[in-house]
Every structure is written in C-alpha cells, then in structure tokens.
Amino acid sequence: LDGMMLGNRPIRIRFATHGAALTVRNLSPVVSNELLEQAFSQFGLVERAVVVVDDRGRPTGKGIVEFANKPAARKALDRCADGALLLT
C-alpha cells in the first residue's frame, strides 16, 4: 500500500515517533478512526487509531495507528509495503 496511488495521490506509511506506531498519509476524507483501526487490527492489537483533523474538524488526510507492540507495527508496515491492505 505504501506508495500506491489512491485517486491521484500516493499513500505513504511510515513509523511514527511512538515506537510501535505508524503514520498513514493521503487517506481519503471518508476514512474514520474506526475504519482505520479495523483495517490495521489484522496485524495485531491496535491501542489507538486516529484520523488527524484540522481546527475545523476536517480530515487532513493523515492518520496515526499505535500498536500494542513493535512486531505488530513492523508486520503492518511490511504488509503495506507489498500493497496488500485495503481500507473498505
């Protein structure tokens, strides 16, 4: 999924500053916290999944997914690098 085009924008997934967290970029405006958590929970226990919003509450296209442990985050990152994750 990392680097995959969604619309006309590439999706980017990287480790965040939290040791077991990923940042997700170029999310569709329709993606919710719940959908983000559901999509990434297949890789391990998700402690928190948040779609970042601006001061007016509009999605910025970014999200943060915090896993319970780093191996789950690594599994998600590796799988997304293969383009195997769909947000539905």
Helices and strands as residue ranges (DSSP letters): E 5-6, E 9-10, E 12-15, E 21-25, H 33-40, G 41-43, E 46-53, E 59-67, H 70-81
